[in-house]
Amino acid sequence: MADVTGDYKPILPYLKNAKIDRVNLEFAYQDTGAADDLKLLPENLGVGMGVLDIRNEKLQTVEEIEAIIHEGTKYLAPERIALNPDCGFSPGLADPPSIDEAFEKLSRLAEAARRVRASIIELGGKTPTKD
């Protein structure tokens, strides 16, 4: 089974009239979406940003996860973003992570989210600007 790669730009505009509130997109796995894809997300939708690479046994650092989140906040208001693992810990044909690996990855996600929230509060509710 081939892995899916590529950006989300071609499909996002077509979601404008979909009867959904949120789409879940992968951003942590190599060659999946880039944060600037989010500028094409219709205004009526939120995004579940996949910020944990669950296919790779290497544990991302909290700082790596934070960087993905901050990139997303350049294009969407934080209240439109929910954070989640890529693929929801269901990597297709690969073995799912062990409970210890999943716990550690989620713990790092929680810490990254806490830090990003704190930085947004510190900035008075402002987020980084687009380049």
JOVEN-V22694 format. One record per residue. N is the residue number from 1. RES is the residue in three letters. NEAR is the number of other C-alpha atoms within 8 Angstrom. Layout:
n:N res:RES near:NEAR
n:N res:RES near:NEAR
This chain:
n:1 res:MET near:2
n:2 res:ALA near:3
n:3 res:ASP near:4
n:4 res:VAL near:5
n:5 res:THR near:7
n:6 res:GLY near:7
n:7 res:ASP near:10
n:8 res:TYR near:9
n:9 res:LYS near:8
n:10 res:PRO near:6
n:11 res:ILE near:7
n:12 res:LEU near:11
n:13 res:PRO near:10
n:14 res:TYR near:7
n:15 res:LEU near:9
n:16 res:LYS near:11
n:17 res:ASN near:5
n:18 res:ALA near:6
n:19 res:LYS near:4
n:20 res:ILE near:6
n:21 res:ASP near:7
n:22 res:ARG near:8
n:23 res:VAL near:9
n:24 res:ASN near:8
n:25 res:LEU near:10
n:26 res:GLU near:13
n:27 res:PHE near:15
n:28 res:ALA near:11
n:29 res:TYR near:11
n:30 res:GLN near:6
n:31 res:ASP near:7
n:32 res:THR near:12
n:33 res:GLY near:11
n:34 res:ALA near:9
n:35 res:ALA near:10
n:36 res:ASP near:8
n:37 res:ASP near:11
n:38 res:LEU near:10
n:39 res:LYS near:7
n:40 res:LEU near:8
n:41 res:LEU near:11
n:42 res:PRO near:9
n:43 res:GLU near:6
n:44 res:ASN near:6
n:45 res:LEU near:12
n:46 res:GLY near:11
n:47 res:VAL near:11
n:48 res:GLY near:12
n:49 res:MET near:16
n:50 res:GLY near:15
n:51 res:VAL near:15
n:52 res:LEU near:14
n:53 res:ASP near:11
n:54 res:ILE near:13
n:55 res:ARG near:7
n:56 res:ASN near:6
n:57 res:GLU near:6
n:58 res:LYS near:4
n:59 res:LEU near:6
n:60 res:GLN near:9
n:61 res:THR near:7
n:62 res:VAL near:10
n:63 res:GLU near:7
n:64 res:GLU near:8
n:65 res:ILE near:14
n:66 res:GLU near:12
n:67 res:ALA near:8
n:68 res:ILE near:12
n:69 res:ILE near:12
n:70 res:HIS near:11
n:71 res:GLU near:10
n:72 res:GLY near:13
n:73 res:THR near:11
n:74 res:LYS near:11
n:75 res:TYR near:12
n:76 res:LEU near:10
n:77 res:ALA near:9
n:78 res:PRO near:7
n:79 res:GLU near:5
n:80 res:ARG near:9
n:81 res:ILE near:12
n:82 res:ALA near:9
n:83 res:LEU near:9
n:84 res:ASN near:10
n:85 res:PRO near:13
n:86 res:ASP near:16
n:87 res:CYS near:9
n:88 res:GLY near:7
n:89 res:PHE near:10
n:90 res:SER near:7
n:91 res:PRO near:11
n:92 res:GLY near:5
n:93 res:LEU near:4
n:94 res:ALA near:6
n:95 res:ASP near:6
n:96 res:PRO near:7
n:97 res:PRO near:10
n:98 res:SER near:6
n:99 res:ILE near:6
n:100 res:ASP near:7
n:101 res:GLU near:8
n:102 res:ALA near:10
n:103 res:PHE near:8
n:104 res:GLU near:8
n:105 res:LYS near:11
n:106 res:LEU near:8
n:107 res:SER near:8
n:108 res:ARG near:11
n:109 res:LEU near:12
n:110 res:ALA near:8
n:111 res:GLU near:9
n:112 res:ALA near:12
n:113 res:ALA near:11
n:114 res:ARG near:8
n:115 res:ARG near:9
n:116 res:VAL near:11
n:117 res:ARG near:8
n:118 res:ALA near:8
n:119 res:SER near:8
n:120 res:ILE near:11
n:121 res:ILE near:9
n:122 res:GLU near:7
n:123 res:LEU near:8
n:124 res:GLY near:6
n:125 res:GLY near:7
n:126 res:LYS near:7
n:127 res:THR near:11
n:128 res:PRO near:7
n:129 res:THR near:6
n:130 res:LYS near:5
n:131 res:ASP near:2
